[in-house]
Amino acid sequence: MYAFDALTGATLWMGAQQPNYFLNSAAVDQGLVFATSLLGPLIAYDADTGEIVWTSSLASLARAAPVLKGRVLYVAGSEGPLYALDATTGTLLWSTPGESTIFNQAPTVAGGRVFQMRTRSHVTAYDARTGGELWEQQYDTSASLTAAREKLFVAADPNIVALDQATGNVVWSARRDTFMAGAPAVADGLLFVPSGAGLKALDVETRTLVWTAPTYSIWSPAVANGVVYASNLSGEWDAFDARDGTELWSVTTVFGCGGSCANGTPAVANGILYLPGPDNFLRAYSVPSR
C-alpha cells in the first residue's frame, strides 16, 4: 500500500508488504485507510503514517473493495457473507450468512440500507444497522450496484434496471446492449452507463436516452464538474461533456494492450484527475473547472 502527495506524486509512505496483492480500491476516512488483499487479512492503516492500526481475519477472502459509511465499514467476503465492522477498532458489529460467492461486487450503502450483489445473480438489501434482510431480487449480472435518488441501479443483462431501494420493485428498465463490469455513475439527473456499444447517458427518472458517446468502455466512469471520465479497453481515457456527450479530450497511456487495459475507475479530487495504470504508473492531470 502506497500513499503519495496529491500535488507532486512524491511517496509519503509505503505500508508493510503483504503476502499477496491487493485486488480492489481502498476506502479512506476517519484518518484510516482500509484495504483487502488476496488471501490476506482486512487491514486498517493510519492514513498519515502507514502504520497498521488493526487487522481482521473475518474477511480474509474478500475480493471486493470495502465500503465505509460513517463509522461502519462494510466488507463482502468472497464466500458470501457480508460483514459490518466498527471502523476504528475492527470489532464485528454484525454479519450475514454465507450464501454464494462474491468477487468484484462491492456493497453499496444508501438510505440506511446495504445492497449486495452475489454471483448467484441475487441482489439483497439489508438493514445497515442490524444486518437484517429486507428484500431480495434475482438478476443476471456481475457488475456492482449504484444507489441514488431512492433508486438502486442494476446492470441486469441485457438491460439497466432501476429498483426502488425500499421494496426492490422495478421502477423502470432500459436496454443496455452489452456486457458491463463496472457500476454506472449518477450526476445532475443523469445515469452514465458504460458498455461495449458506447457510453450512454439516461435520464434517471424517465430512462430516456439523452446521448451516446462512441467509446468501448465497460468499467465504472467518474463524473466531476460537468465532465464524465471513462476508460477505453484499448488503453485510452476519454473525457465527455456530461450535458451532451461531446468529447472534450482523450489520452492514451498504453499502446498495444490488446483491448484488455485501462480497466480502472478514474478519481477526481481538488481539480486533479488521477488515472490508474495499467502499466504500474499512476498519472495525475489538472482539470479546469467548467
Secondary structure by P-SEA (a helix, b strand, c coil): cccccccccccccccccccccccbbbbbcccccccccccccccccccccccccccccccccccbbbbbcccbbbbbbccbbbbbcccccccccccccccbbbccccccccccbbbbbcccbbbbbcccccccccbbbbbbccbbbbbcccbbbbbcccbbbbcccccccccccccccccccbbbbbcccbbbbbccccbbbccccccccccccccccccbbbbcccbbbbbbcccbbbbbcccccccccccccccccccccccbbbbbcccbbbbbccccbbbbbbbbcc
